[in-house]
Amino acid sequence: MITSKDIIKEGSPVLREVAEDVLFPLSEEDRQLAEDLLLYLQMSQDPDLATKYQLRPGIGIAAPQVNVSKRMFAMRVTGEDGTFYEATYINPKIISHSVEKTYLATGEGCLSVEREVPGFVPRYAKVTMKAKTIQGEDVQLRLKGLPGICVQHEIDHLNGVMFYDHISPNDPFAPVPNATPLDRD
């Protein structure tokens, strides 16, 4: 079971590495990691379990955040259309994206960053992602809103990029051209 103490913090070198592709069929170790990442999100979103195990709530977590430089992340989030995404995605790639941008009006956070980082994080408003499931099946998802932002945040982790790398250093709240802000409930 992954707990908050297993999540490495900013400054750890693995968070700046480009993660390695995962081979199929999955090794037992990779399968367990994929399941553990998703379990962390499930438990962190349950108020009783989050309190019991002192878990910071999250909607996404990538393998590099637990010091494993492999291309996989888990996501557990509901889209604005009510679609519930709960899976671990392996070797994900964004294969297309919109010209339009979006950003969270309240800014982004990260399980590996234990401080507030104010500013807008420009993201594509819509993305299409290809990935594999734990079972090795190919999936392709067209995402927007919070799931789309989550996928971009987590794939950034797989490429050694932190969310605050996208924030304008001179003006963190500068208007984002061609973007519509997303308000999180």
PyMOL CGO cylinders between C-alpha atoms (Angstrom):
from pymol import cmd
from pymol.cgo import CYLINDER

trace = [
    CYLINDER, 0.00, 0.00, 0.00, 1.28, 3.44, -0.98, 0.3, 1, 1, 1, 1, 1, 1,
    CYLINDER, 1.28, 3.44, -0.98, 1.01, 6.12, 1.69, 0.3, 1, 1, 1, 1, 1, 1,
    CYLINDER, 1.01, 6.12, 1.69, 1.95, 9.80, 1.69, 0.3, 1, 1, 1, 1, 1, 1,
    CYLINDER, 1.95, 9.80, 1.69, 5.41, 8.93, 3.06, 0.3, 1, 1, 1, 1, 1, 1,
    CYLINDER, 5.41, 8.93, 3.06, 6.08, 6.90, -0.13, 0.3, 1, 1, 1, 1, 1, 1,
    CYLINDER, 6.08, 6.90, -0.13, 5.47, 9.91, -2.38, 0.3, 1, 1, 1, 1, 1, 1,
    CYLINDER, 5.47, 9.91, -2.38, 8.72, 11.64, -3.19, 0.3, 1, 1, 1, 1, 1, 1,
    CYLINDER, 8.72, 11.64, -3.19, 8.87, 15.42, -3.07, 0.3, 1, 1, 1, 1, 1, 1,
    CYLINDER, 8.87, 15.42, -3.07, 10.03, 18.06, -5.51, 0.3, 1, 1, 1, 1, 1, 1,
    CYLINDER, 10.03, 18.06, -5.51, 13.79, 18.20, -5.75, 0.3, 1, 1, 1, 1, 1, 1,
    CYLINDER, 13.79, 18.20, -5.75, 14.08, 14.41, -6.08, 0.3, 1, 1, 1, 1, 1, 1,
    CYLINDER, 14.08, 14.41, -6.08, 16.00, 13.64, -9.29, 0.3, 1, 1, 1, 1, 1, 1,
    CYLINDER, 16.00, 13.64, -9.29, 13.54, 11.00, -10.54, 0.3, 1, 1, 1, 1, 1, 1,
    CYLINDER, 13.54, 11.00, -10.54, 10.87, 13.71, -10.91, 0.3, 1, 1, 1, 1, 1, 1,
    CYLINDER, 10.87, 13.71, -10.91, 13.05, 15.33, -13.61, 0.3, 1, 1, 1, 1, 1, 1,
    CYLINDER, 13.05, 15.33, -13.61, 13.77, 12.13, -15.56, 0.3, 1, 1, 1, 1, 1, 1,
    CYLINDER, 13.77, 12.13, -15.56, 11.99, 10.92, -18.68, 0.3, 1, 1, 1, 1, 1, 1,
    CYLINDER, 11.99, 10.92, -18.68, 10.41, 7.66, -17.51, 0.3, 1, 1, 1, 1, 1, 1,
    CYLINDER, 10.41, 7.66, -17.51, 11.03, 4.35, -19.28, 0.3, 1, 1, 1, 1, 1, 1,
    CYLINDER, 11.03, 4.35, -19.28, 8.37, 2.52, -21.30, 0.3, 1, 1, 1, 1, 1, 1,
    CYLINDER, 8.37, 2.52, -21.30, 6.74, -0.40, -19.55, 0.3, 1, 1, 1, 1, 1, 1,
    CYLINDER, 6.74, -0.40, -19.55, 7.07, -3.81, -21.23, 0.3, 1, 1, 1, 1, 1, 1,
    CYLINDER, 7.07, -3.81, -21.23, 4.17, -6.19, -21.82, 0.3, 1, 1, 1, 1, 1, 1,
    CYLINDER, 4.17, -6.19, -21.82, 3.15, -8.59, -20.57, 0.3, 1, 1, 1, 1, 1, 1,
    CYLINDER, 3.15, -8.59, -20.57, 3.50, -6.77, -17.29, 0.3, 1, 1, 1, 1, 1, 1,
    CYLINDER, 3.50, -6.77, -17.29, 5.89, -8.14, -14.71, 0.3, 1, 1, 1, 1, 1, 1,
    CYLINDER, 5.89, -8.14, -14.71, 4.30, -8.92, -11.35, 0.3, 1, 1, 1, 1, 1, 1,
    CYLINDER, 4.30, -8.92, -11.35, 6.13, -5.89, -9.93, 0.3, 1, 1, 1, 1, 1, 1,
    CYLINDER, 6.13, -5.89, -9.93, 4.70, -3.56, -12.61, 0.3, 1, 1, 1, 1, 1, 1,
    CYLINDER, 4.70, -3.56, -12.61, 1.19, -4.98, -12.21, 0.3, 1, 1, 1, 1, 1, 1,
    CYLINDER, 1.19, -4.98, -12.21, 1.38, -4.46, -8.44, 0.3, 1, 1, 1, 1, 1, 1,
    CYLINDER, 1.38, -4.46, -8.44, 2.59, -0.88, -8.89, 0.3, 1, 1, 1, 1, 1, 1,
    CYLINDER, 2.59, -0.88, -8.89, -0.26, -0.13, -11.32, 0.3, 1, 1, 1, 1, 1, 1,
    CYLINDER, -0.26, -0.13, -11.32, -2.79, -1.49, -8.81, 0.3, 1, 1, 1, 1, 1, 1,
    CYLINDER, -2.79, -1.49, -8.81, -1.17, 0.32, -5.87, 0.3, 1, 1, 1, 1, 1, 1,
    CYLINDER, -1.17, 0.32, -5.87, -1.26, 3.70, -7.65, 0.3, 1, 1, 1, 1, 1, 1,
    CYLINDER, -1.26, 3.70, -7.65, -4.99, 3.36, -8.23, 0.3, 1, 1, 1, 1, 1, 1,
    CYLINDER, -4.99, 3.36, -8.23, -5.57, 2.10, -4.68, 0.3, 1, 1, 1, 1, 1, 1,
    CYLINDER, -5.57, 2.10, -4.68, -3.82, 5.21, -3.32, 0.3, 1, 1, 1, 1, 1, 1,
    CYLINDER, -3.82, 5.21, -3.32, -6.30, 7.44, -5.18, 0.3, 1, 1, 1, 1, 1, 1,
    CYLINDER, -6.30, 7.44, -5.18, -9.30, 5.38, -4.04, 0.3, 1, 1, 1, 1, 1, 1,
    CYLINDER, -9.30, 5.38, -4.04, -8.21, 5.56, -0.41, 0.3, 1, 1, 1, 1, 1, 1,
    CYLINDER, -8.21, 5.56, -0.41, -7.16, 9.21, -0.57, 0.3, 1, 1, 1, 1, 1, 1,
    CYLINDER, -7.16, 9.21, -0.57, -10.62, 10.20, -1.82, 0.3, 1, 1, 1, 1, 1, 1,
    CYLINDER, -10.62, 10.20, -1.82, -12.38, 8.36, 1.03, 0.3, 1, 1, 1, 1, 1, 1,
    CYLINDER, -12.38, 8.36, 1.03, -12.44, 10.85, 3.94, 0.3, 1, 1, 1, 1, 1, 1,
    CYLINDER, -12.44, 10.85, 3.94, -12.30, 8.14, 6.62, 0.3, 1, 1, 1, 1, 1, 1,
    CYLINDER, -12.30, 8.14, 6.62, -9.40, 6.23, 5.04, 0.3, 1, 1, 1, 1, 1, 1,
    CYLINDER, -9.40, 6.23, 5.04, -7.57, 9.44, 4.13, 0.3, 1, 1, 1, 1, 1, 1,
    CYLINDER, -7.57, 9.44, 4.13, -7.70, 10.51, 7.78, 0.3, 1, 1, 1, 1, 1, 1,
    CYLINDER, -7.70, 10.51, 7.78, -6.83, 7.05, 9.11, 0.3, 1, 1, 1, 1, 1, 1,
    CYLINDER, -6.83, 7.05, 9.11, -3.74, 6.71, 6.88, 0.3, 1, 1, 1, 1, 1, 1,
    CYLINDER, -3.74, 6.71, 6.88, -2.96, 10.46, 6.67, 0.3, 1, 1, 1, 1, 1, 1,
    CYLINDER, -2.96, 10.46, 6.67, -3.26, 10.52, 2.87, 0.3, 1, 1, 1, 1, 1, 1,
    CYLINDER, -3.26, 10.52, 2.87, -3.32, 13.71, 0.83, 0.3, 1, 1, 1, 1, 1, 1,
    CYLINDER, -3.32, 13.71, 0.83, -6.26, 13.47, -1.56, 0.3, 1, 1, 1, 1, 1, 1,
    CYLINDER, -6.26, 13.47, -1.56, -5.42, 13.24, -5.23, 0.3, 1, 1, 1, 1, 1, 1,
    CYLINDER, -5.42, 13.24, -5.23, -7.08, 12.64, -8.60, 0.3, 1, 1, 1, 1, 1, 1,
    CYLINDER, -7.08, 12.64, -8.60, -3.91, 11.43, -10.31, 0.3, 1, 1, 1, 1, 1, 1,
    CYLINDER, -3.91, 11.43, -10.31, -0.55, 9.92, -9.40, 0.3, 1, 1, 1, 1, 1, 1,
    CYLINDER, -0.55, 9.92, -9.40, 2.34, 8.86, -11.64, 0.3, 1, 1, 1, 1, 1, 1,
    CYLINDER, 2.34, 8.86, -11.64, 4.91, 6.14, -11.02, 0.3, 1, 1, 1, 1, 1, 1,
    CYLINDER, 4.91, 6.14, -11.02, 7.82, 8.62, -10.80, 0.3, 1, 1, 1, 1, 1, 1,
    CYLINDER, 7.82, 8.62, -10.80, 6.08, 10.15, -7.77, 0.3, 1, 1, 1, 1, 1, 1,
    CYLINDER, 6.08, 10.15, -7.77, 6.76, 6.92, -5.88, 0.3, 1, 1, 1, 1, 1, 1,
    CYLINDER, 6.76, 6.92, -5.88, 10.37, 6.86, -7.12, 0.3, 1, 1, 1, 1, 1, 1,
    CYLINDER, 10.37, 6.86, -7.12, 9.75, 4.45, -10.03, 0.3, 1, 1, 1, 1, 1, 1,
    CYLINDER, 9.75, 4.45, -10.03, 10.79, 5.87, -13.40, 0.3, 1, 1, 1, 1, 1, 1,
    CYLINDER, 10.79, 5.87, -13.40, 8.22, 4.01, -15.50, 0.3, 1, 1, 1, 1, 1, 1,
    CYLINDER, 8.22, 4.01, -15.50, 5.55, 5.33, -17.87, 0.3, 1, 1, 1, 1, 1, 1,
    CYLINDER, 5.55, 5.33, -17.87, 2.34, 4.71, -15.95, 0.3, 1, 1, 1, 1, 1, 1,
    CYLINDER, 2.34, 4.71, -15.95, -0.14, 6.78, -14.01, 0.3, 1, 1, 1, 1, 1, 1,
    CYLINDER, -0.14, 6.78, -14.01, -3.46, 6.29, -12.27, 0.3, 1, 1, 1, 1, 1, 1,
    CYLINDER, -3.46, 6.29, -12.27, -6.42, 8.65, -12.55, 0.3, 1, 1, 1, 1, 1, 1,
    CYLINDER, -6.42, 8.65, -12.55, -9.66, 8.72, -10.58, 0.3, 1, 1, 1, 1, 1, 1,
    CYLINDER, -9.66, 8.72, -10.58, -11.85, 11.65, -11.53, 0.3, 1, 1, 1, 1, 1, 1,
    CYLINDER, -11.85, 11.65, -11.53, -15.30, 12.48, -12.88, 0.3, 1, 1, 1, 1, 1, 1,
    CYLINDER, -15.30, 12.48, -12.88, -15.70, 14.59, -15.99, 0.3, 1, 1, 1, 1, 1, 1,
    CYLINDER, -15.70, 14.59, -15.99, -18.24, 17.39, -16.34, 0.3, 1, 1, 1, 1, 1, 1,
    CYLINDER, -18.24, 17.39, -16.34, -20.44, 15.05, -18.42, 0.3, 1, 1, 1, 1, 1, 1,
    CYLINDER, -20.44, 15.05, -18.42, -20.54, 12.59, -15.51, 0.3, 1, 1, 1, 1, 1, 1,
    CYLINDER, -20.54, 12.59, -15.51, -18.09, 10.08, -17.02, 0.3, 1, 1, 1, 1, 1, 1,
    CYLINDER, -18.09, 10.08, -17.02, -16.06, 8.46, -14.25, 0.3, 1, 1, 1, 1, 1, 1,
    CYLINDER, -16.06, 8.46, -14.25, -12.44, 7.63, -15.08, 0.3, 1, 1, 1, 1, 1, 1,
    CYLINDER, -12.44, 7.63, -15.08, -10.81, 5.14, -12.74, 0.3, 1, 1, 1, 1, 1, 1,
    CYLINDER, -10.81, 5.14, -12.74, -7.85, 3.30, -14.20, 0.3, 1, 1, 1, 1, 1, 1,
    CYLINDER, -7.85, 3.30, -14.20, -4.11, 3.02, -14.45, 0.3, 1, 1, 1, 1, 1, 1,
    CYLINDER, -4.11, 3.02, -14.45, -2.80, 3.97, -17.89, 0.3, 1, 1, 1, 1, 1, 1,
    CYLINDER, -2.80, 3.97, -17.89, 0.45, 2.50, -19.15, 0.3, 1, 1, 1, 1, 1, 1,
    CYLINDER, 0.45, 2.50, -19.15, 2.75, 4.03, -21.80, 0.3, 1, 1, 1, 1, 1, 1,
    CYLINDER, 2.75, 4.03, -21.80, 0.29, 6.90, -22.39, 0.3, 1, 1, 1, 1, 1, 1,
    CYLINDER, 0.29, 6.90, -22.39, 0.74, 9.34, -25.27, 0.3, 1, 1, 1, 1, 1, 1,
    CYLINDER, 0.74, 9.34, -25.27, -1.19, 12.42, -26.23, 0.3, 1, 1, 1, 1, 1, 1,
    CYLINDER, -1.19, 12.42, -26.23, -1.81, 11.90, -29.94, 0.3, 1, 1, 1, 1, 1, 1,
    CYLINDER, -1.81, 11.90, -29.94, -3.78, 15.08, -30.63, 0.3, 1, 1, 1, 1, 1, 1,
    CYLINDER, -3.78, 15.08, -30.63, -4.93, 18.21, -28.86, 0.3, 1, 1, 1, 1, 1, 1,
    CYLINDER, -4.93, 18.21, -28.86, -7.05, 21.29, -29.41, 0.3, 1, 1, 1, 1, 1, 1,
    CYLINDER, -7.05, 21.29, -29.41, -5.73, 24.71, -30.29, 0.3, 1, 1, 1, 1, 1, 1,
    CYLINDER, -5.73, 24.71, -30.29, -7.88, 26.12, -27.48, 0.3, 1, 1, 1, 1, 1, 1,
    CYLINDER, -7.88, 26.12, -27.48, -6.40, 26.20, -24.01, 0.3, 1, 1, 1, 1, 1, 1,
    CYLINDER, -6.40, 26.20, -24.01, -7.79, 25.98, -20.50, 0.3, 1, 1, 1, 1, 1, 1,
    CYLINDER, -7.79, 25.98, -20.50, -6.46, 26.22, -16.96, 0.3, 1, 1, 1, 1, 1, 1,
    CYLINDER, -6.46, 26.22, -16.96, -7.72, 25.68, -13.44, 0.3, 1, 1, 1, 1, 1, 1,
    CYLINDER, -7.72, 25.68, -13.44, -8.85, 29.06, -12.14, 0.3, 1, 1, 1, 1, 1, 1,
    CYLINDER, -8.85, 29.06, -12.14, -7.60, 28.09, -8.66, 0.3, 1, 1, 1, 1, 1, 1,
    CYLINDER, -7.60, 28.09, -8.66, -4.27, 26.75, -9.95, 0.3, 1, 1, 1, 1, 1, 1,
    CYLINDER, -4.27, 26.75, -9.95, -2.94, 23.19, -9.85, 0.3, 1, 1, 1, 1, 1, 1,
    CYLINDER, -2.94, 23.19, -9.85, -1.56, 21.18, -6.97, 0.3, 1, 1, 1, 1, 1, 1,
    CYLINDER, -1.56, 21.18, -6.97, 0.56, 18.06, -6.81, 0.3, 1, 1, 1, 1, 1, 1,
    CYLINDER, 0.56, 18.06, -6.81, 1.10, 15.26, -4.31, 0.3, 1, 1, 1, 1, 1, 1,
    CYLINDER, 1.10, 15.26, -4.31, 4.86, 15.80, -4.71, 0.3, 1, 1, 1, 1, 1, 1,
    CYLINDER, 4.86, 15.80, -4.71, 4.66, 19.54, -3.98, 0.3, 1, 1, 1, 1, 1, 1,
    CYLINDER, 4.66, 19.54, -3.98, 3.88, 20.43, -0.38, 0.3, 1, 1, 1, 1, 1, 1,
    CYLINDER, 3.88, 20.43, -0.38, 3.57, 24.15, -0.93, 0.3, 1, 1, 1, 1, 1, 1,
    CYLINDER, 3.57, 24.15, -0.93, 1.18, 26.49, -2.66, 0.3, 1, 1, 1, 1, 1, 1,
    CYLINDER, 1.18, 26.49, -2.66, 2.42, 27.52, -6.10, 0.3, 1, 1, 1, 1, 1, 1,
    CYLINDER, 2.42, 27.52, -6.10, 0.21, 30.37, -7.29, 0.3, 1, 1, 1, 1, 1, 1,
    CYLINDER, 0.21, 30.37, -7.29, -0.42, 30.90, -10.97, 0.3, 1, 1, 1, 1, 1, 1,
    CYLINDER, -0.42, 30.90, -10.97, -2.23, 29.67, -14.04, 0.3, 1, 1, 1, 1, 1, 1,
    CYLINDER, -2.23, 29.67, -14.04, -1.02, 26.45, -15.66, 0.3, 1, 1, 1, 1, 1, 1,
    CYLINDER, -1.02, 26.45, -15.66, -1.96, 26.56, -19.35, 0.3, 1, 1, 1, 1, 1, 1,
    CYLINDER, -1.96, 26.56, -19.35, -3.25, 23.23, -20.66, 0.3, 1, 1, 1, 1, 1, 1,
    CYLINDER, -3.25, 23.23, -20.66, -4.94, 22.11, -23.88, 0.3, 1, 1, 1, 1, 1, 1,
    CYLINDER, -4.94, 22.11, -23.88, -8.73, 22.28, -23.59, 0.3, 1, 1, 1, 1, 1, 1,
    CYLINDER, -8.73, 22.28, -23.59, -9.10, 18.85, -25.25, 0.3, 1, 1, 1, 1, 1, 1,
    CYLINDER, -9.10, 18.85, -25.25, -6.64, 16.00, -25.66, 0.3, 1, 1, 1, 1, 1, 1,
    CYLINDER, -6.64, 16.00, -25.66, -6.77, 12.54, -27.17, 0.3, 1, 1, 1, 1, 1, 1,
    CYLINDER, -6.77, 12.54, -27.17, -4.68, 9.99, -25.30, 0.3, 1, 1, 1, 1, 1, 1,
    CYLINDER, -4.68, 9.99, -25.30, -3.67, 6.49, -26.33, 0.3, 1, 1, 1, 1, 1, 1,
    CYLINDER, -3.67, 6.49, -26.33, -2.48, 4.08, -23.66, 0.3, 1, 1, 1, 1, 1, 1,
    CYLINDER, -2.48, 4.08, -23.66, -2.61, 0.48, -22.53, 0.3, 1, 1, 1, 1, 1, 1,
    CYLINDER, -2.61, 0.48, -22.53, -4.58, -0.94, -19.62, 0.3, 1, 1, 1, 1, 1, 1,
    CYLINDER, -4.58, -0.94, -19.62, -3.15, -3.26, -16.98, 0.3, 1, 1, 1, 1, 1, 1,
    CYLINDER, -3.15, -3.26, -16.98, -4.49, -6.11, -19.12, 0.3, 1, 1, 1, 1, 1, 1,
    CYLINDER, -4.49, -6.11, -19.12, -2.52, -4.86, -22.14, 0.3, 1, 1, 1, 1, 1, 1,
    CYLINDER, -2.52, -4.86, -22.14, -5.58, -3.61, -24.03, 0.3, 1, 1, 1, 1, 1, 1,
    CYLINDER, -5.58, -3.61, -24.03, -5.26, -0.48, -26.15, 0.3, 1, 1, 1, 1, 1, 1,
    CYLINDER, -5.26, -0.48, -26.15, -7.47, 2.43, -25.11, 0.3, 1, 1, 1, 1, 1, 1,
    CYLINDER, -7.47, 2.43, -25.11, -8.02, 5.80, -26.70, 0.3, 1, 1, 1, 1, 1, 1,
    CYLINDER, -8.02, 5.80, -26.70, -9.74, 8.57, -24.74, 0.3, 1, 1, 1, 1, 1, 1,
    CYLINDER, -9.74, 8.57, -24.74, -10.83, 12.03, -25.84, 0.3, 1, 1, 1, 1, 1, 1,
    CYLINDER, -10.83, 12.03, -25.84, -10.77, 14.17, -22.70, 0.3, 1, 1, 1, 1, 1, 1,
    CYLINDER, -10.77, 14.17, -22.70, -11.60, 17.71, -21.67, 0.3, 1, 1, 1, 1, 1, 1,
    CYLINDER, -11.60, 17.71, -21.67, -12.16, 19.54, -18.42, 0.3, 1, 1, 1, 1, 1, 1,
    CYLINDER, -12.16, 19.54, -18.42, -10.62, 18.14, -15.24, 0.3, 1, 1, 1, 1, 1, 1,
    CYLINDER, -10.62, 18.14, -15.24, -9.83, 14.67, -16.71, 0.3, 1, 1, 1, 1, 1, 1,
    CYLINDER, -9.83, 14.67, -16.71, -8.02, 16.35, -19.62, 0.3, 1, 1, 1, 1, 1, 1,
    CYLINDER, -8.02, 16.35, -19.62, -6.00, 18.56, -17.27, 0.3, 1, 1, 1, 1, 1, 1,
    CYLINDER, -6.00, 18.56, -17.27, -5.21, 15.56, -15.04, 0.3, 1, 1, 1, 1, 1, 1,
    CYLINDER, -5.21, 15.56, -15.04, -3.90, 13.50, -17.98, 0.3, 1, 1, 1, 1, 1, 1,
    CYLINDER, -3.90, 13.50, -17.98, -1.63, 16.36, -19.09, 0.3, 1, 1, 1, 1, 1, 1,
    CYLINDER, -1.63, 16.36, -19.09, -0.35, 16.87, -15.52, 0.3, 1, 1, 1, 1, 1, 1,
    CYLINDER, -0.35, 16.87, -15.52, 0.44, 13.15, -15.11, 0.3, 1, 1, 1, 1, 1, 1,
    CYLINDER, 0.44, 13.15, -15.11, 2.05, 12.73, -18.54, 0.3, 1, 1, 1, 1, 1, 1,
    CYLINDER, 2.05, 12.73, -18.54, 4.20, 15.75, -17.67, 0.3, 1, 1, 1, 1, 1, 1,
    CYLINDER, 4.20, 15.75, -17.67, 5.46, 13.72, -14.66, 0.3, 1, 1, 1, 1, 1, 1,
    CYLINDER, 5.46, 13.72, -14.66, 6.45, 10.93, -17.06, 0.3, 1, 1, 1, 1, 1, 1,
    CYLINDER, 6.45, 10.93, -17.06, 8.47, 13.47, -19.04, 0.3, 1, 1, 1, 1, 1, 1,
    CYLINDER, 8.47, 13.47, -19.04, 10.24, 15.06, -16.06, 0.3, 1, 1, 1, 1, 1, 1,
    CYLINDER, 10.24, 15.06, -16.06, 8.07, 18.19, -16.09, 0.3, 1, 1, 1, 1, 1, 1,
    CYLINDER, 8.07, 18.19, -16.09, 6.48, 19.76, -13.00, 0.3, 1, 1, 1, 1, 1, 1,
    CYLINDER, 6.48, 19.76, -13.00, 3.21, 21.71, -13.25, 0.3, 1, 1, 1, 1, 1, 1,
    CYLINDER, 3.21, 21.71, -13.25, 4.86, 24.94, -12.12, 0.3, 1, 1, 1, 1, 1, 1,
    CYLINDER, 4.86, 24.94, -12.12, 7.24, 24.79, -15.10, 0.3, 1, 1, 1, 1, 1, 1,
    CYLINDER, 7.24, 24.79, -15.10, 4.24, 26.01, -17.14, 0.3, 1, 1, 1, 1, 1, 1,
    CYLINDER, 4.24, 26.01, -17.14, 3.53, 29.05, -14.93, 0.3, 1, 1, 1, 1, 1, 1,
    CYLINDER, 3.53, 29.05, -14.93, 4.79, 32.39, -16.23, 0.3, 1, 1, 1, 1, 1, 1,
    CYLINDER, 4.79, 32.39, -16.23, 7.67, 33.35, -13.90, 0.3, 1, 1, 1, 1, 1, 1,
    CYLINDER, 7.67, 33.35, -13.90, 7.20, 37.08, -14.51, 0.3, 1, 1, 1, 1, 1, 1,
    CYLINDER, 7.20, 37.08, -14.51, 3.40, 37.18, -14.17, 0.3, 1, 1, 1, 1, 1, 1,
    CYLINDER, 3.40, 37.18, -14.17, 1.90, 33.98, -12.71, 0.3, 1, 1, 1, 1, 1, 1,
    CYLINDER, 1.90, 33.98, -12.71, -1.66, 35.21, -13.28, 0.3, 1, 1, 1, 1, 1, 1,
    CYLINDER, -1.66, 35.21, -13.28, -1.10, 36.59, -16.79, 0.3, 1, 1, 1, 1, 1, 1,
    CYLINDER, -1.10, 36.59, -16.79, -4.09, 35.98, -19.03, 0.3, 1, 1, 1, 1, 1, 1,
    CYLINDER, -4.09, 35.98, -19.03, -3.67, 32.76, -21.02, 0.3, 1, 1, 1, 1, 1, 1,
    CYLINDER, -3.67, 32.76, -21.02, -4.29, 33.48, -24.72, 0.3, 1, 1, 1, 1, 1, 1,
    CYLINDER, -4.29, 33.48, -24.72, -7.16, 31.57, -26.34, 0.3, 1, 1, 1, 1, 1, 1,
    CYLINDER, -7.16, 31.57, -26.34, -8.12, 29.95, -23.01, 0.3, 1, 1, 1, 1, 1, 1,
    CYLINDER, -8.12, 29.95, -23.01, -11.25, 29.41, -20.99, 0.3, 1, 1, 1, 1, 1, 1,
    CYLINDER, -11.25, 29.41, -20.99, -10.72, 28.98, -17.24, 0.3, 1, 1, 1, 1, 1, 1,
    CYLINDER, -10.72, 28.98, -17.24, -12.09, 25.86, -15.58, 0.3, 1, 1, 1, 1, 1, 1,
    CYLINDER, -12.09, 25.86, -15.58, -13.64, 26.33, -12.14, 0.3, 1, 1, 1, 1, 1, 1,
    CYLINDER, -13.64, 26.33, -12.14, -13.38, 23.29, -9.89, 0.3, 1, 1, 1, 1, 1, 1,
    CYLINDER, -13.38, 23.29, -9.89, -16.41, 22.75, -7.69, 0.3, 1, 1, 1, 1, 1, 1,
]
cmd.load_cgo(trace, "trace")
